[in-house]
Amino acid sequence: MKRIVYLLISFIVITSCIPTGTQPGIGQNDLSLNLEKIVISSCCYQTGNLSIFRNMQAKNADLYIAMGDNMYADNILSTPDYPAWIQAQYDLLKNNPDYNNFRASLACIATWDDHDYGLNNAGKEFPYKVQSKEKFMQFWQVPSTSDIRTRDGIYTSYLYGDAAHRVQVIMLDCRTFLDVLSNEPISPTSDTTKTILGATQWAWLKQELQKPATVRIIVSSTQFSTAHNGWETWANYPHEMQKFYKTVKDANAEGVFVVSGDVHYAEISKRSPAGQYPIYDFTSSGLTHTEGNASVNPFRVGNAYRALNFGVINIDWNATPVTLKFDVCAFNGDVVQQQLIPLDELKF
């Protein structure tokens, strides 16, 4: 993954229950909600300065997508009860008033990355993944009817909007089934048995992409459209990247783009696979901490933004054609970088 900057998390393990509070529901098929503005983010130290959530709330978005490392639960103190440690870190986050007010203001959906999964760069070998999933479901108030509860991992999807404004949000799980390759710097593998998603999740993704939708947001905690750079990225598994392209093409799924986190800076990347439309990857990372330097990325559009940030996806349904606008937002909410994408560009 990225270079790790550990925060000295409180030595007191909070054992109280997560405050319950009334929060907007996250129904998987809210066809009455036509999405126009979605706020995205990743990489949040639970004991950091969380006032950035005030500026995220001020965007008056319709939906929030938490893309992973939503808190940091690496057990650097080697606490014997690992699940209790994970619970304590969620408690620290939820007890922050800025975060709590933000969560109460709009519908929120989430996936995880390695740190809220429980351990840096961890994959399918992580011994507490079942217990970590339980903490995840409790914190994000996953409904008892959700399909997440019927399978391994936390991958799922959501449908929003009427037939003319249908948005599909596909939340990938890039940790539960991951074959970890090596310590950093990571070398790409030629072993096609190594996987990010696992066979069952791949089959599920194929079926999901066949559902009718105009805009399809695929949430990957790990960056997709970058080059190999020694850290975690889909480019370390070139056969998995090709499988992604083929899955999209075989499903004739138009309107697909990726959003990702992880790296502690924001950037927009674009890869153009042969014979199909380009795949954009909008990376928003670093709510509470940043990276000194951005990795080399020949697929980057514009510049990387290396200060605290969050992202906003705007969908202009009234434009002809329908237009997507990616906003990289600074800590104070100012838009510091923008990318306009006519939806016609994301067609076969």
N, C-alpha and C positions, 0 to 999 in steps of 0.2 A: 504494500500500500504506500501511502505518502510517508514522508519523514514524520516521525511521531514527536510531538511536543507534549509531554505529559504535564498535566496540571496537578498540583498537590491537593488532591481531593480530601475532604474532611476526614479526620481519623475517627470521628464518631459515626458509627453506623446507625442511621435513623431507622427505627423499627416500626414507626407508626404506619398505618394504612394510608394509601394514596387517597387524598380528599376526593370525594365522589362528585359533588357539584353537577349542576345541569349543563350539559353541553349539546350542541347541535348533533343530530343523528347522522349516521353515515350509511344510509341505505345503499345497497349495491345497484339498484336500478331506479334512481330518482329521475324519472322521465319528465318531471315537471320543472326541473331546474336546467335552464339553458345557460351554460357557462359562458361568460365573457371575460372573466379575469381570474387567474389562478396564481397564487403565490407559492413559491417553492424555496426550499433551503436544505442545508445539511451542515453537519459538523458544529455541534453545540456543546460546550462544556457546561454542565449543570450548575457549576459554581462560578461561572463567568458573568460578565456584564450582559444581562438579558434584556436591557432596555431597547435593544434593536427590535424586539417584538412589538413595541409601541408603534414603530414606524411601519412595520409590516401590517399591523392592524389598520393603520390609517389608509392603506391602499383600498380598503373596502372590497376585498376580493370575495368571490363566490365559493372558493374552495382553497384549502391549504394541503399541499403535498409535502410531507416530511420524507426525505430521500435517504436517510440513514445517518449513522453516527449522531442520532438525535439526542443522545447523552453518551457519556463515556463510562463503561462498566468494567474496563480492564482491572483485574484484581491485583493491583500492584502491591497491595499489603499482604497478599496471600491469606486472606481471611478464610478460615476453614469452611464456612458455610457460604459457598459461592452464590447460590440463589438469593440468599438474604442480602448479600452485597449488591447484586443487581437491583433488587427491590429498593435498597437504600438510595441508590443513585437516581432511580426514577422518582423517588420521594423528594429528593433535593430539587429536581427540576419542577415537579408539579407544585411544590410549595412556594415557588417564586411568583410574586403577584403579577409581574409583567407577562410572564408566560401563561399563567392561569387565566388572565383576562383575555389574552389572545385566543387561547383554546376555546373559551366560552363564546367567542364572537362569530365563529364560522365553522362549517363542517371541515373536519380534518381526517386525512387518510395517510397511511405511513407504510414504509418498508424499513428494513434495517440494513446496516452495514456491519463491519466487524466489531466496532467498539460497543455498540448497543446490543449486538449479538453476544458479546462477552469477552472477546480476546482479539488482540491485534492480528490481522491476517488469517484468522481462523476460518476453517471450512467444515467439511462434514465430520471431521474427527473430533470436533469440540465436544467434550463429554457432558456439558450442561445445556445442550441445545434444546432439549425438551422442556426443561425448567425455564430457560430463557424465553421460549415461546409463550409459556404461560404468563410470565411477567409482561411481555409485549402485549398480549391480548387484553390483560387487565388494564394496563396503562392507556392503551388506545381505545378502550371500551368497545372491543370487537363484539358485535351482537352474537347471541347464542345461535342464531340461524346462519351465520356466515360460513361459507365453504372453507375458510381457513381452519375451522375446527374439525373438519373431516379428513384432513390430509397432513402429511409431514410438511414442515416448512410453513411459510406465511405468504406464499404467492397468491394473488387474487386479482380480480378486475372489477371495475365499476362502469356503469353506463349512465350518462346524464343527458337530458334534453329530449325534446320531441324529435320526430323523424327527420325534420329539416335541419336540426341543430344538434345532432347526436355526437357526443364526445365519449370515446371509450378510453378509460385510464387503466392500463395494464401494469400491475405492480409485480415486478420480478423479485425473486428471492435469490440473491447471488452469494449466499453464505451456506445454507443448509446442505446443499448437494455439491459444493465446490471441492474439486481436487486441487489442493494446495501444491504449488510447483516447487518452490524453493525459498530460501531466505533472500532478502533484498541485497543487491539488485537482482531482479527476477529475469530469467531468460525465457524467451518464447519456447513453447513445446511443439514438437512434431508428433507427439503421441496422441493420436486421435481418440484414444479411450479416455483421455483427461477431459473433464467437463466443468462448466460453470453452473449450468442449470439442472443437469441430470435428465435422464430419459423421460421420466414422468412429467416433469415440468415442460420439457420441450413439446411433448404430445399435447399437453394442455394449451400451450401458447398457439400451436397450429390451429386448434379448434377456436380459440378466442378470436383470432384474426379473421375468421370467417363470419363473425357477427357483423351485421350492418352498422356502419358508423362513418361519419364524415371526417372527423379528426380523431387520430389515435395517438395517445401519449403513452410511450413505454418508459416506465420508471426503472432505471438500472442504477443501483447504488455505486457501481463501478463504471468509470468512463467507457464509452463505446467507440466513438469515432476518432480517437487519438491514435498516435503511433506508439510502438513499443518504446518505453522510456526507463525501464528498470523497476517501475512501481507496478501496482496492480492496475490492469486494464484489459479489456477484451482482446487487445492485440497480442497478448501473451498466449492466447488460444486461437490461432488463425482459423482453424477448422470450425470453431464455434462461431466466429464472425461470419464465415461463409454459410454456415447453417442458418444463421439469423437472416441473411439476405435471401437465401433460398426459401425459407419459411414465409417471409413477407411476400415474395414473388409468387410462390405456389398458391397462396391464399388470395392472390390478386388484391391485397390489402393496400389501399391508397390512404394518403393522409398520415403516414407514420412518421413520427420523430421521437427522439430519445431525450430524456432529461436525466441528469446524473449529478453526483456530489463527490465527496471523498478527498479532494486534493488541496483544499484550503485556498483556492482562488477561483475566479469565475472566468469562463471562456465559452465560445461557441465554435464548434468543430463541424466539419462537413466532409463526408466521404461519398464518392460517386462510384458505386459498384457497376461493373459492366452490365449493360442491358436493362437497367432499371433506374428509378429516380434516386436522387441523393438522399442520404440519411444524415440529418442534422442531429447534433448532440449539444444540448444547452446545459452546461455545467454551472451549478450555483453552489458554492462551498465556502465556508468560513463565516459562520455567524458570530463566533467569539474568538477566533484565532486565525492567523494567516500564514502563508508560506513565503519564505524569503525570495525564492525564485520559482518561476513557472517552468515546467519541463518543456523541452523542445517538442514542438507539435506542428509538423508540416501541414496538418489539416485544419489548423486554427483559422477562423475568419476574424480579421481584425486583431486586437490585442487581448492579452490576458489582463484581468483586473485583480490586483494582488492586495486589496484592502478588504475589510469586513464587508459582507454583501449578502443580499438575497436576490431572488429572481421573480419576475412576473411574466406570465404568459397571457397575452391579450389576444382574443379572437374577435375579429370584426366581421360579424355575420352580414352586415349591410354593405360591405365593400363588394365590388365585382372585379375579379373573383374574391371569394372569402379570403381574408388576410390574417396571418399570424404575425404577432410582434413579440419578440423576446426582449425584455428589459432587464439589464443588469443594474441593480439598485445599490447605491452606497448605503452605509450605515444609517444616514439620515433620511433615506428614502429617495434621494435624487437619482434620476436615471443617468448613468454614466456611460452606457453603451446600449445600442439597439440593433436589432436585426429584423428586417421585414421579410416575410416569406409568403408570397402568394400561394394559396393552397393548390393552385394548378401546377406548381412546381413539384408537388408530391403526388404525381400521377404517373401511371405507366403509359 
